Amino acid sequence: MRRGELMAGDVVIIGGGPVGLLTGIKLLEKGFEVEIYEEDKQVGYPQHCTGIVSFKTLELYPIEGQDLIINKLRGVRLRISDKFLEEYVASTPKAIVIDRILLEKRLYWKYIDMGGEIYLDKRMDPKILAGDIKKKNGVVINAGGAKELIKSGYKDVLTGFQVDIESVDKWIKDDVTEIYVDKELNSEYFCWITPLSNNHMRIGTASSERIRDIVYQIGENLGIPMNKVVREFGGIVIAGGPRKKFMDKNIVYVGDSAGMNKITTGGGLNYGGNGAIILTDMLYNEELTNYRSRWIEKFKRELQIQGILRDLFLTMDEDEIVEVMTILSKTEIFNALLATGDMDYHASDLHKLLFERDLMRIVLGKGRFRRILRKLFTKI
Ligand SMILES: Cc1cc2nc3c(=O)[nH]c(=O)nc-3n(C[C@H](O)[C@H](O)[C@H](O)COP(=O)(O)OP(=O)(O)OC[C@H]3O[C@@H](n4cnc5c(N)ncnc54)[C@H](O)[C@@H]3O)c2cc1C
């Protein structure tokens, strides 16, 4: 495909989520004419995301951002059922909770102000659309999110569910998010308890079954006033890394539809936002065939380690996780990583822990050595 052959109106984006809208904005900046089709009546709704991102992630999105920040987080409290409790707090904020609905609304207005076309309440079939514009050498960018990923046969997903609770001032610290592991209740994922503003908090987790019951049970186990839930919401959490192909004829995938998510947490605003930037650069520079390898190059090491961490979480029992965390908490490297580390590249620096013998004994035990080796040498 050559830039000269792309005609006006030939880039069509399916999905007006954050990644679709960012892709649209970046293409308009480069002089393309763009149309976005969004199946919902308004952008931003229904919300499915917790909204925890790094400061750098927010900067990927070219909009005024300060008032999108609902809360700033300085640290994490890790609780493993009733066996382990430790807090890791940095001196400055490391992450923020953003207003996801406002993020999408801002992107929408920026896109409209730049002259972009968007059709709301319009569900489109990517294959039909791709056929229609093929004659003109046009491209369909599929930014339709996790549902579009699942349509391709991708299976490594869980249902995410969360609730917002009001008036919880006695329970929660303003700037520390809690990660709660209770393998008996949920062996597939951790649970997050995140402070919002005005004494509100958000509790959620992901699972393949009984998700709503699990969230309410977690709240009850922790003594959280679940009768003060003001909102329930959720969506699909992607846990298997990127899809094998980012292009299928003249359909190009970006964001959740491409599986551009952290394997450990499902977070996709950073990896998908970077995906939008890489894709639009490559489209402009006529190098679309290298699009996947360019994105993989940026995140490969991180994804490999995240894949191993996810595997460890699934295969270790609670006592082993406690043992690992007890050792880690005493190492200087781990504490330094938490104080200075980058939440979007949280796994890459972990190789520094390879020399912690006691740690390696547990991690590599029970046949995990082979699994880890296999993961390290499997092509992403
Ligand atoms: C429970 C949960 C918590 C999360 N928490 C975080 C977090 O804290 N931090 C983080 O970074 N990420 C988080 N994520 C992930 C994050 O929400 C996604 O990575 C992000 O929304 C991806 O953006 P996207 O634009 O690719 O897809 P989406 O946000 O899913 O947007 C896709 C859009 O496409 C539209 N669409 C789909 N199909 C069609 C069609 N055929 N025609 C027209 N329109 C269509 C949809 O209506 C939607 O608006 C979370 C996800 C879940 C489920």
The ligand as a Gaussian input file, in Angstrom:
#p B3LYP/6-31G(d) Opt

LIG

0 1
 C      -12.540000      -4.070000      34.453000
 C      -11.504000      -3.377000      33.636000
 C      -10.588000      -2.512000      34.253000
 C       -9.600000      -1.884000      33.499000
 N       -8.731000      -1.030000      34.121000
 C       -7.760000      -0.426000      33.421000
 C       -6.872000       0.488000      34.044000
 O       -6.973000       0.744000      35.241000
 N       -5.887000       1.061000      33.287000
 C       -5.757000       0.789000      31.947000
 O       -4.827000       1.316000      31.301000
 N       -6.613000      -0.039000      31.330000
 C       -7.608000      -0.657000      32.013000
 N       -8.486000      -1.490000      31.378000
 C       -8.326000      -1.717000      29.940000
 C       -8.822000      -0.508000      29.139000
 O      -10.147000      -0.218000      29.494000
 C       -8.717000      -0.800000      27.650000
 O       -7.403000      -1.227000      27.363000
 C       -9.056000       0.413000      26.796000
 O      -10.380000       0.807000      26.987000
 C       -8.827000       0.051000      25.319000
 O       -9.310000       1.058000      24.506000
 P       -9.845000       0.700000      23.029000
 O      -10.209000       2.011000      22.426000
 O       -8.884000      -0.204000      22.342000
 O      -11.145000      -0.192000      23.270000
 P      -12.555000       0.217000      23.976000
 O      -12.330000       1.191000      25.078000
 O      -13.214000      -1.070000      24.307000
 O      -13.328000       0.934000      22.818000
 C      -13.838000       0.224000      21.712000
 C      -15.010000       1.006000      21.142000
 O      -15.412000       0.387000      19.929000
 C      -16.848000       0.352000      19.883000
 N      -17.192000      -0.751000      18.968000
 C      -16.916000      -2.060000      19.137000
 N      -17.329000      -2.776000      18.065000
 C      -17.878000      -1.892000      17.199000
 C      -18.461000      -2.013000      15.897000
 N      -18.548000      -3.203000      15.288000
 N      -18.925000      -0.884000      15.267000
 C      -18.831000       0.327000      15.897000
 N      -18.288000       0.502000      17.135000
 C      -17.799000      -0.599000      17.768000
 C      -17.241000       0.145000      21.330000
 O      -18.576000       0.594000      21.581000
 C      -16.216000       1.001000      22.077000
 O      -16.648000       2.320000      22.268000
 C       -9.506000      -2.120000      32.099000
 C      -10.427000      -2.987000      31.476000
 C      -11.421000      -3.596000      32.232000
 C      -12.401000      -4.490000      31.555000

